[in-house]
Amino acid sequence: MIQQENGTEMSDEEIKTFMDTFKQFMNQADVEILNYMRRESTRKYNQQLYQSEANKYKVSLNYYMQEFI
């Protein structure tokens, strides 16, 4: 048994439920972190690609984005 803040104790079933719920939360957090990393890597790749293309045509990035994207 684990004592809660209010002085009552958690039963084994409550502890199991808490642990299962916490594991689900952590799994979802891992998924969200991976989604964020994928979005950011795609954004950075596109930014570098557009900058490279703008440099190739000797125009500013803003001009390239307005005209070609």
Sequence and secondary structure as in RCSB ss.txt:
>XXXX:A:sequence
MIQQENGTEMSDEEIKTFMDTFKQFMNQADVEILNYMRRESTRKYNQQLYQSEANKYKVSLNYYMQEFI
>XXXX:A:secstr
 EE TTS EE HHHHHHHHHHHHHHHHHHHHHHHHHHHHHHHHHHHHHHHHHHHHHTT  HHHHHHHH 
